[in-house]
Amino acid sequence: MSESTQTNPTDHLYFLLVNGKEIQTDSEGYIRNLDEWSEDYAIALAKKEGLELTDEHWEVIKFLRDWYEEHDVQAQVRFMIRHFSKVWSKEKGNNHYLHLIFPKGGPQKQGNRLAGLLRTKGEH
């Protein structure tokens, strides 16, 4: 993931402090430079959003990052559901459960933020 995002000159600058380093984000916490993502970034952002990351969160984050690496686009929720219903069972790998563990925007918003991916198209 070597792509960097462009900062719109009219945007305000936002930062997340990670291990003493300021990482630039947009107003919703999406990272500006994909190369600056780290697990520590995900932990710091999760803490800021009031979320304690579990093994399930990390599985989703890894899935999102791997999907993006392979397809050069964020995974749609239907692909996440298809994958996690096989891995976790239909009771846990469904849209409702994914939104329960990612309460601030579901896996496509909060999950992508934590995975260090860009805002999905159509988000405002």
C-alpha positions as CSV (number, residue, x, y, z in Angstrom):
1,M,0.0,0.0,0.0
2,S,2.2,2.8,-1.2
3,E,-0.5,5.2,-2.3
4,S,-0.8,8.5,-0.5
5,T,-3.9,10.6,-0.4
6,Q,-4.0,14.2,-1.4
7,T,-5.0,16.8,1.1
8,N,-7.6,19.2,0.0
9,P,-6.3,22.7,0.8
10,T,-9.7,23.7,2.3
11,D,-9.7,20.7,4.7
12,H,-8.8,21.2,8.3
13,L,-5.8,19.2,9.5
14,Y,-6.5,16.5,12.1
15,F,-4.0,14.3,13.8
16,L,-4.0,11.1,15.8
17,L,-1.1,10.8,18.3
18,V,0.5,7.3,17.9
19,N,3.6,6.5,19.9
20,G,4.5,10.2,20.1
21,K,4.1,10.7,16.4
22,E,1.2,12.7,14.9
23,I,-0.5,10.8,12.1
24,Q,-2.6,13.0,9.8
25,T,-6.3,12.1,9.4
26,D,-9.4,13.6,8.0
27,S,-12.2,14.9,10.2
28,E,-13.7,11.4,10.6
29,G,-10.4,9.7,11.5
30,Y,-9.5,8.2,8.1
31,I,-5.8,8.1,7.7
32,R,-4.4,10.5,5.0
33,N,-1.3,8.5,4.1
34,L,-1.8,4.7,3.8
35,D,1.9,4.1,4.5
36,E,1.6,5.5,8.0
37,W,-0.8,2.8,9.2
38,S,0.3,0.4,11.9
39,E,-1.4,-1.8,14.4
40,D,-0.6,0.9,17.0
41,Y,-2.5,3.4,14.8
42,A,-5.5,1.0,14.9
43,I,-5.2,0.7,18.7
44,A,-5.0,4.4,19.2
45,L,-7.9,5.1,16.9
46,A,-10.0,2.4,18.5
47,K,-9.3,3.9,22.0
48,K,-10.3,7.3,20.7
49,E,-13.6,5.8,19.4
50,G,-14.2,4.0,22.7
51,L,-13.6,0.5,21.2
52,E,-11.4,-2.2,22.7
53,L,-10.1,-4.4,19.9
54,T,-10.7,-8.1,20.2
55,D,-9.4,-11.0,18.1
56,E,-12.6,-10.7,16.0
57,H,-11.8,-7.0,15.3
58,W,-8.3,-7.9,14.2
59,E,-9.7,-10.6,11.9
60,V,-11.9,-8.1,10.2
61,I,-9.1,-5.5,10.0
62,K,-6.8,-8.1,8.4
63,F,-9.5,-9.2,6.0
64,L,-10.1,-5.5,5.0
65,R,-6.4,-4.8,4.5
66,D,-5.8,-8.1,2.6
67,W,-8.9,-7.4,0.4
68,Y,-7.7,-3.9,-0.4
69,E,-4.2,-5.1,-1.2
70,E,-5.6,-7.7,-3.6
71,H,-8.4,-5.7,-5.2
72,D,-7.2,-2.1,-4.8
73,V,-10.7,-1.2,-3.5
74,Q,-12.4,-1.6,-0.2
75,A,-14.4,-4.7,0.4
76,Q,-18.2,-4.4,0.2
77,V,-20.2,-5.5,3.2
78,R,-21.7,-8.4,1.2
79,F,-18.2,-9.9,0.7
80,M,-17.4,-9.5,4.4
81,I,-20.6,-11.3,5.3
82,R,-19.9,-14.1,2.8
83,H,-16.4,-14.5,4.2
84,F,-17.2,-14.3,7.9
85,S,-20.3,-16.4,7.8
86,K,-18.0,-19.2,6.6
87,V,-15.3,-18.4,9.1
88,W,-17.4,-17.6,12.2
89,S,-20.8,-19.2,11.4
90,K,-23.9,-17.6,10.1
91,E,-24.9,-16.5,13.6
92,K,-21.8,-14.3,13.9
93,G,-20.8,-13.6,10.4
94,N,-23.8,-11.5,9.5
95,N,-24.4,-7.8,8.9
96,H,-26.0,-7.4,12.4
97,Y,-23.1,-8.9,14.2
98,L,-20.5,-7.0,12.2
99,H,-22.3,-3.7,13.1
100,L,-22.4,-4.8,16.7
101,I,-18.7,-5.1,16.9
102,F,-18.1,-1.9,14.8
103,P,-20.8,0.3,16.4
104,K,-19.6,3.6,14.8
105,G,-20.4,3.1,11.2
106,G,-20.2,-0.7,10.8
107,P,-17.3,-2.6,9.3
108,Q,-17.3,-0.6,6.1
109,K,-16.8,2.8,7.9
110,Q,-15.3,2.1,11.3
111,G,-13.6,-1.1,10.1
112,N,-11.9,0.7,7.2
113,R,-10.8,3.6,9.5
114,L,-9.2,1.1,11.8
115,A,-7.6,-0.8,8.9
116,G,-6.0,2.4,7.7
117,L,-8.0,2.5,4.5
118,L,-9.5,5.5,2.7
119,R,-13.0,6.6,3.0
120,T,-15.3,4.6,0.7
121,K,-16.8,6.3,-2.3
122,G,-20.1,7.8,-1.5
123,E,-19.3,8.7,2.1
124,H,-19.6,12.3,3.1
